[in-house]
Amino acid sequence: MKRVGSLCLICGLLVALGGCGVREAEITLIPTLSPSQAVVTPATEPTPPTTPEPILEPTLKPPTLAEMEFSIVVGAQTLTLGEQAGAFPWGTELEADSERYWSSDGFPSFELTCGEGLLLGGFRPEKSIETTENAILRTIENRSPNYKTYRGAYVGMSMEDFQALYPDAEEISSGHRYDYTDPPNCFLKQIVFYFEENQLVEFRIVIGVDDWAY
């Protein structure tokens, strides 16, 4: 009996040892990385929303100083002869009391009366539409003291004050009419000043063709 028990004990020990060997064989070691070997994925910043570029309306080039000579001052704005951007009142505070549209020698024309004493006229770009959109302003006739020329001449000023502002104006009719012109321009621009009893009563800013005033 003692010999049988010893054999059983020996067999049990062998089985236990064999089982431990299997377990050791089945163990897989997982390598670990040191902090210096770890791969860090940088955080990405959110992309800011894009703002679409504004669509700008086409505008005209600002007038030159020489062109400003042939303009009328309306409050804090100026209205200059030539092509206008957009529709009346073309960036001013003017209001039209009456409008007239017609064709003259094939040219679609317009005429605007603004209050008492101010008349604007010129050509329209569209023959079939009664509009002042992008019109060409060719004449400014003024009898009102509310508006001035670019140099500051106004209805009601004296002959002496006028001559101080426009020493280069040409006397057309002694004491009655003086013209300030723009000779270098092939399309003649001029301001015609009318006087009565040594006071300015009207001025007209106009564009003509060659030596003919509109």
Secondary structure as UniProt FT lines:
FT   HELIX           2..26
FT   TURN            35..37
FT   HELIX           65..68
FT   TURN            69..70
FT   STRAND          71..74
FT   TURN            75..76
FT   STRAND          77..80
FT   STRAND          82..83
FT   TURN            88..91
FT   STRAND          98..104
FT   TURN            105..106
FT   STRAND          107..114
FT   TURN            115..117
FT   STRAND          118..123
FT   TURN            133..134
FT   STRAND          136..142
FT   TURN            145..146
FT   STRAND          148..149
FT   TURN            150..151
FT   TURN            155..156
FT   HELIX           159..165
FT   TURN            167..168
FT   STRAND          170..173
FT   TURN            174..176
FT   STRAND          177..181
FT   TURN            183..184
FT   STRAND          189..196
FT   TURN            197..198
FT   STRAND          199..207
FT   TURN            210..211
//
